[in-house]
Amino acid sequence: MAVPPYLLLLLSSTLLFPGAAAYSEYSCNGTTGSFTSGGAFAANLGGLVAALPANASSSPSLFASAAVGAAPDTAYGLALCRGDVADPGACSACLAGAFARLRRLCGADRDATFYAELCTARYSGGDFLARPGDNSPVINALDVNGSTYYGWDARNATSRTLFLSLVGTLFGEMAMYAAYNSSAARMFASAAMYVNPQLPTVYGFVQCTPDLSRGQCWDCFQGLQDLNRRWYDGREGGRILGVRCSFRYEAYHFFAGMPEVRIGLQGDASSSATPGSREKRKKLQAQSRNSSATEEALKLWRIEESSTDFTLYDFAELAAATADFSDDNLLGRGGFGPVYKGKLPDGAEIAVKRLAAHSGQGLEEFKNEIQLIAKLQHTNLVRLVGCCVQEEEKLLVYEYMPNRSLNCFIFDRQGGPLLDWEKRRRIIEGIAQGLLYLHKHSRVRIIHRDLKASNILLDKDLNPKISDFGMARIFGSNMTEANTNRVVGTYGYMAPEYASEGIFSVKSDVYSFGVLLLEIVSGKRNSGHHHHYGDFVNLLGYAWQLWRDGRAHELVDPALGECGEVASIVRCLKVALLCVQDSAADRPTMADVTAMLADGGGCASGPLPDPRRPPHFSLRATAAAAAACSSGDEDGGGGSGARTHCGTTSSCFSTNDLTISSSIQEGR
């Protein structure tokens, strides 16, 4: 006697995973219409569900999609088995059972989805296959994925807050691995997180359909992460299931084989661990006992385990390297803490940023720096070599830049002449290449949000390195802009749409680059109550006026002397004015900018469009208001922050070298 398909579904999961209970969820979407049993759609659907199980199970990706029949009766379908399934027969049986149950449960509905323990199946009369990456991450999770289910284990977890942070860390590590490191055939990741005997080992699994690009997969996961934060209620297990991507975690080993990703600490290191690896675990374990930042510590351990260039330092090591953070070694003082020069026992020179204690902004900056820059590799980005998390201390360790920051040269009468036009041109092009990498060529798109002269460090050969990623944000591959009600950055470099409405994008970084380019060429700061340029309070309006009147050469830094490159320099000024146009839509991308700079050997030839008028920030601050808001010293090498002054409102605005944080009221 033949076994019914829906019984094959149960048998496939229980035989392959004997300890697992059969799990299923389904959705019948009657709002898309219904079909008649003898009609064309019914015939097309029959052919579709008959073919997909065999097609998916015979594919290396265990995935198949198809469209059968002509419009308006085309049947669209998708079939996916879990990435850890090793038996094609189990995959085929699961999918056949899933489609059979949908036909029985959903009747004549034209759109139906089934989630089983080992597989996912969907069919529809609408072309959902054409919409894998057209929406933002949250919409991808809800709309493109069809119905998204979430179900939490009934047993509450102990240490709810800590467990929540651990689940977030687990998800983030798996999502990164599945999207960017897994096999393109099966975009999935399984993981195990070992913490301590008081908390259970947490196991997790994420997967995308392999027809998504890696960027689309990452976007889909970010949507699930948002839902996970919203729905999580301290349970030991749960899952969010979608057609395009899914997430599950449990306090027991529910997937086949060993995990691809291992996170956290375990009392008995595996026998295959190297002595160095075991020592790293011991060091981090000691730090974790004394720190409230367990989530951060676990992430740092993962970075160090995967990179020989990243080191977890003891606080005592860094104190000794900096002569107990002596003022003699102070390089600069930023809004999040001072930066010191240090020297390790092997002679290596480092720069140590010591985050101010109990600083909420500092903690956010610390997490951002670790998660972003430690995984970025480009010659024009400063290299993060390690960090320290110990009790209340949080320190970031960078490669040391002997020439400190760009503002020490271009705004200094003694330093300016040291940068001839060739050196400045090389610095400009290096900064542009670094930004282009962040916007386009790194594995995740990054918006820096605080590009300025003091955040451009110079190595011994005066090569530029973009630094300070504490305010940076990751963009999904399909995102063009985002909005925040907490504006952070440096007022003189802020794009108008960001300063006034909190809207930021790659074009807001382009604007900051344009301001910086004007400063490099002119040797003048953009704005500030000590700097006025004719009728304008900032350099942008003054540069625009000179260019419009055919006198752009008057803006060139006198320190450049008679360099014979006036035409090239004036062309660079025009590129800068294109970058600082009022409308973000009018500004070029960094790919366009690098092409303009490279054309004919760097700002040398080729026609450029005429720029439109830049925004005119005419805010002036009274001396009393400036004094009332004043704090700190000017940044000298790697941090953010300097003096502040404010206008007549309660918000504090900055000169070029001050990082600000202000809130924009909702609905503005």
Phi, psi and omega in degrees: 000135181291143178275128179300145182303323183290336173284328174300323178300314180293316182295321183298322182281320184284329178285321182284323179233082188303329183276356186264135173281147178296129184234137176203149172221151178214161179223127174248115185259095182281350183288344181270002178105177181228171180229161178264148187297332182257007185276178182294320181296320179299318179294317179296320179295321178299317177294324181295308185288340176285327185272324190298317180302317180290319180297316181292314184291337178270355180270143176301334181272354185054040184218145174205148173220155183198161172230127184239129176094171182261153177296146006268016184250022179294137175253123180253139182212161181215140179221131182217133172255155183298144188296340181267003178287125182260340185259112178302328179296320178294323177297311181298318181295319180298314182292319178299318178294322181296313180295322179296318179293323177298317180297324181282320186279324188259355174057239186266010177295137183277352182224122183210146182224139179229129176247117177249176181301321187246358185204165177228137180222139176213143167225158183198156172273353176255151185278075178288342179294336182276003185237046182283333187217027183271352187240169177291166183306316182295318179292323176303319183291328185262313187271304183295326180283356188076221181279129177256125182256148173222131180219130186249145177301141186288342183272125177291143177276150172282161180051063190303314184296314179297317182297323177300315181293325179293319178297320177298318177296316179303312181298314182300317180293318179294317181299316179297317181294312183296319184286324191237350183235346183282171175297138179294336180289317180231099185275082180217166174211138171246152185211157173226134178244119178256124184246285178202169183298338181283340180243146180289153169295133182254130179248143182219163181208132174228154180203144171244157170289137187288357174277353174281149169288167180296323177294320178294322177298314179300317179300317180298317178298322180297326175296318177295322179299319178298317179293322180299316179297324185286324188259346185298135180225033172081026180267159184282348180204155178184169180210146171237120188246131176221162180293321183269328177206156184212163182214139176213144171218150179213167175265019175218161183282105186251353182252167182277144174078185179275151181291143175290327184242129176239130187231141166098204191242147177216136185302316180254104178295147180297154183295340181276352182291141178283158176305320179296321180294319178297322179295321177299318180299316180298317181297314182291324179298319178295320179294321184293326179296329185258008186232145175275356186262056183299319181300314180297319182297319179297319179296319180296320179300318180298320179296315183293320180299329184265359184219128176280352183262003181240130187233139170268117183262150167283150178300321181298324178298315183286327175297318179293321183294331183256015184055050180058043177055050182291145176298336178295337180258008182289123177267328182182169181228113182260177181296337181255002178141168182282160177239130184240149170277140179223161178224121181279163181304331179277004178094352181292134179266139183224163171244128186245117175264118180260107184292139180299135181298144175060028179262112178299317177297320181298321179295317178297318178298316180303311181297318180297314181303313183297311186289333184263294193289333181296338181255005180259141180224109177202144184296340181255020172241136179296144184265125174273118186261347179172188181198177177219130173234107185210117185051236181271000184271134173224120184228142175249138184241122182245164167297145183276133178253104187297336180263012175056226188249163185299326183294341177290345181255306191286336180256013184242131183296328179277324182281329183306310181297342179288342179255094175287178185295323180298317179294318180295319179298319179294323177294316179301312182293325178294317177298317179298318179294321178297317178294320179299320177299314181297320185280331192228323192254348175284163186289342169231141180285131185235132173258122186288312176074357177213046178284125180198170187299321182286348176260011172252108180267154183237129179279188185297335179261013180066025172282136185279146177226118176289132182231179173064081181259018183295337181254003184291156178227142175277135175250140170291160185296338182257002181275139176251331176203164177220168183230142177225147174263007175238099182277124176233149180144202184238119192305316183296342181251001186280134172295147185299322181292333178280316182297323186263329186236355180078014180271124179228154183197185174299331181288336175288327172293322178299318178301312180300321178297320179298318177299314180298321179297318176299320181292320180295318182288321186268336186073016183241147175286151182292314186207175180138153187287354175264357187233115175232141183237094182061235180275002188248147178270351179225166184290331184299310180297322180295316179297319178299315181298315180296317181295317180298325182272006180073024182239031184301331181298339180289344181275345185296136181304123178302337180295341178284341177062207179270078186275350180075011182242029186301317182298318179295319181293316180296324176298320177297323176299322179293320175301317179299317180293329174295325182286334185255023176297150187299317181272129179299327181295332181279341184284147176286164169278170178292334174296318176297317182298314180297326177293319178298319182289326183279341184299112177074020175096031173091095178058037189249320187207179180089139183291145176237146176293158177282134180285154172269169184299135174282166175291149179248103174278111185254015181296127174241144182247141176285158180298322181294318179294322178298316181295323182294334183255000189291139175198138169087178179246167183289140182295135183239001180169069169119339179263187177235141173125146177198216178284152175237156166209154185229162179272213185276351178271179181277351180278141178265125177255158188246160163281185186302329189258019179243128173276135181239161172221119179219155183260141174256129183295140178300140177084004181293000000 
